[in-house]
């Protein structure tokens, strides 16, 4: 009786300890999203990561760490599940099989050759896969999603923060440069859209690059990008399954865990959105909710990671990710020229 009474008192206290950190991450996420509206060229996740690391650098964040841990674990998974609302079968179907194949092929290329490229720069296999998935699928969102099924630890959190910063910076640079590349290569509306949707990392930057050309190009770019977003759940599920089997073989008698619940949520939300079960205002709200959760999780990573830690790995991670980015762009250009979009 006494033990149960003590446990019932400790649980609320433990939950209360997460409140300051959750509130701090929420405030940083809200401010980051507002700043991103004022500065469209700077993504909210990058602002949140910088803000979080600055807070960690200037203040004692001990009070915030339990809430930051909760945000990185739970709030992030909620955001990944809500991303399913952005998946549109109708938009993908309008692209045509060739464009779908090019976009899906880019994901496969990054997860295979892209991983090997990063390993050639001396990065560990798990970090190489994290980087390749971020470049190949959907930038910061993919990095955060893949990180949830990789081995936990301080090093893994630092690597995730670095990957989010690098992939967001490269995606922003691509948004500004790729429209010029498409113009120089004489790409038409569809070709430019397929190029942007296949080669640019984050959805926001894909839309921005397309909008620099025309509304039709933006539509084609976003539809192409959705093919890559659709690969997020199966790729994360595959990584989780392979990792679980490896763990089970390393530690006798440990059975692989079930499919991560947030991936089931992703599939259910996507199904509901495509079956017309969600109204347009509700879909917009859920999409904004997904963005808020991901930005808050990025702020939490920043709070848990100092700027010195992010820069601790030297030149290899940025060089590897730049090489992956150039490989994906070269692949997209080659496919477009060969298939004559």
N, C-alpha and C positions, 0 to 999 in steps of 0.2 A: 504493500500500500504506500509506504513512504517513498519507495523508489519510483512508483508511477506518478506520485505527486510531484517529485523533483523533476522527472522528465517532462511533465506537462507544463512546468514553469520554465524549464530551459528552452523548450521549443519556440515559444513566442519571443523569448529574448534573442534566440538565434535568428529568427526571422526579422526581428526589429533591427539587427545589426546590418542587414542588407539594405535598409531604406535609404541611408545617406548616399551610398554608392549608386543605387538605382536612380535616385533623384538627380545626382550629378550627371550621370550618363544621359538621362532624359533631357536635362537642361542643355547640355552640350549638343545633343542631337538636334533639338529644336532650333538653337541658335545657328548651327551649321547649315541646316536646311534653309533658314531665312537668308543667310549670307550667300548660299548657292543661288538663290533666286535673284539676288542683286548682282551676282557675278557668275553668269551661266557657264563660263569657260572653266570654272573651278568646281569640281564635284564636291558634294556634301561629305562623302566619306573621307576625302583627303583633308578637308577642313576639320572634321571631327577627330581624325587621327592626330593632326598637328595640335589641335586644342588639348586633347587628352594628354599627349606627351608633355606639353608645356605646363599643364597643371601638375603632372608628376614631377617635373623638374623644379618647379617653384615652391610647391607646398608639400606638407606631410600628408600623404594620401592613405595612411593606415586605416582611417575611418571609412574610406571609400572602397577598400579592396574586397570585402565580402559582397557588396552590391555589384562591384565590377565583375567578380567571378560569376555571380548569378546572371548578369546581363550577357556575358560571353557564352555561358552555357544555355540558359533557358530562353532568354529574349531572342538570341540569335536563331535558335531553332524555330521559334514562332515565325520570325521573319522569313526564313527559308521556306517554310510551309506556305506562307501567304504569297510567295513569288509565283506559285502556281496559277494565280488569278490572271497573270499577264500572258499565259500561254494560249494561243488562238489557233485552233486547227484550220479555221476558215482562211486566215491570212496566209498560213503556210501552204495550203492547197492552191491558192491563187498564184504562187510563185512558179510552179512547174517543177517537174521531177529533176531537171538538170541543176537548178539553183539549190534545191534541197540537198542533192547529192554533194554538191560542192561544199556547202556549209557543214554537212555532217562529216565529209571527208577531212575538213580542216580540224575538227575536233579529234578525229582518230589520229591524224598526223601529229598533233601536239602531244597527245597522250603516249605516243610511241616514240617517234623521232625527236619530238620536243623534249621529252624526258631525258633521252640519251644526250641531247645537246647540253642540257644543264649539268648532267653528270660529267660530261667531258670538261666542264669548267671546274670540276672538283666538288660540286655540291652533293650532299647525301641523296640517296634515292628518294626518300620521303619528301624532302624539300624540293627536289627536281620535279616530282610529280605534282606537288602543290603549285609550283610556278607554272608548269605546263598546263595544268587544269585552269588556272586563272587566265592565262593567255588564250587558251583554246575554247573556253566555254563562255564565261560572262564576267571576266574581270574580278573585281573585289568580291562580288557576291559568290562566285565560284570558290575563290580563295577561302572565304569564311566558311562556306559549306563543307569543303573538303577538309578543312582543319578540324571539324567536329568529329571526324572518324579517324584521324591520325593520332598516334600516341600523345597523351597529355604531358605537359611539362612546361617549365619556364622557357626552355629553348624553343619549343614548338610555338608558344605564344609570340615570342620575339620574331621568329621566322614568319609567322602569319602577318604580323604588323608590318614587317619589311616588305613582304609580298604585296600587301594591299597598297602601300605607298608607291611602290615601283610600278605596279600594273596600272594604277590610276594615273600616274604621271605619264606613262607611255601611251595610254589610251587618249589622254588629252592632247598629247603631241600628235598622235595619229589623226585625231579629229581635225586638227589644223592643217596637216600636211597632205593627207590622202586625197582631199578634193583637188588639190593642185596636181597630184600624181595622176588621178583619173582624167583630168583635163588634158594633160600632156600625152596620155595614151589614147585619147580620143574616145573614151568610154561614153556610151549613151546612157539614157535614164536607167534602164534595167541593169546594164553592166556596172554602172557606178554604184547602184544600190546593192547589188550582190557583192561587189568588192568591199564596200564599207561594212556590210552585215557579216561578212566572213572574216575580215582582217582586223576590225577594231574591237577592243576588248569589252568595254562597258556599254550598256544599252543607251544611256544618256548621250554618250559621245557618238554612238552610231546615228542616233536621231539628229544630233547637231550637225554632223558631217553631211547627212542627206539633205537637211534643210538648207545648207549652203548652195546646193545645186537646184533643187526644186521640190515641191510637195510630193510629186510622184516618186522621185528618188528616195526621199525620206521614208515613204510607205514601203518601197521595195527593200530598203536597208533594214527597217525594223522587222519586216516579215522574215528576211533571211536570218537576222539575229535570233528570232524566236526559235528557229531550228536548233541553234546552239543552246539556247536556254532549255529546250526540251531534253537535251542530253544531260542536264545537271543531275536530275534524280537518278537515272540509271548508272551514271558514272560514280556518283557518291555511294550508291548501293553496292556497286561492284568493288570499290575500294574497301568499304566496310566488310564485305563478305570475305574478300581475300585476306584482309588484315586479321579478321577473326579466325580464319582457318590456320593462318600462320601462328597466331597466338595459341590456338588449341594444340597444334603440333609441337610447340615449344614448351607448353605447360600441360602435362598429361592430365587428361580427364576434363579439361575446360571446353565446354561446348560453345560453338559460335553463337553470338546473340542474335535475336530476331532482327528483322529489317528495322532500321532506325525509325522511330515513330514519326519524326518530322517529315520523312520522305513519304510516308503514307499520307500525311496531311497535305503535302504538296500535290500528290496524285488526286486526292479527293477534292481539293480546292480547284484544281485545273479541270476536273471532270464537271464539277458544278458550274463553273464559268462557261464551259463549252456546251453544256446541255441547256443553257438558258435559265438556270435556276437562280442566278444572281442578277439583280437589277443593275443597270448601268451605274447609278450613283453608288451602290454598294460595292461594285467592282472597283470603282475609282477610290473609294474609301479604303478597301482592303489593300490596294496597290500602294497607296500612301502609307498605310500601316506597315507594309513590308519594308518600304524605304526607311521609315522611322526606326524600325527594329534593327535593321542592318547598320544604319548610321550610329545608333546608340551602342551596338556591339563594337563597332570600330572605335568609338570614343572610349569604351571600356578597355579595349586593347591598348589604346594610347595611355590611359591612366596606369596600366600595369607595366608599361614599357617606357624606359627613359630614352631620350634622343641618342644618348651614347650607346645604348644597347642596339638600337636600330642600325647604327653606323658601324657596329663592331665587326661585322663580317667582311668589310672591305669591298673590293671592286668586283668580286666574283658573282654575287647575286644580280647586280644590275647588268653586268656584261652578259650573263646567261639569259636573262629575260629579254634584253635587247636582241640577242641572237634568235631567240624563239619568236619574237615579234616580227623580225625581218623574214624568217623562214615562212611564217604564216602569210605574210603579205606577198612574198614571192610565189607561194602556192596559189593564192587567190588570183593573182594577175595571170599566171600561167593557165589556169583553168578557164578563165574568162576569154583569154585570147584563143585558146584551143577550141573551145565550144562555140565561140563567136556569138556571144549574147547580143 
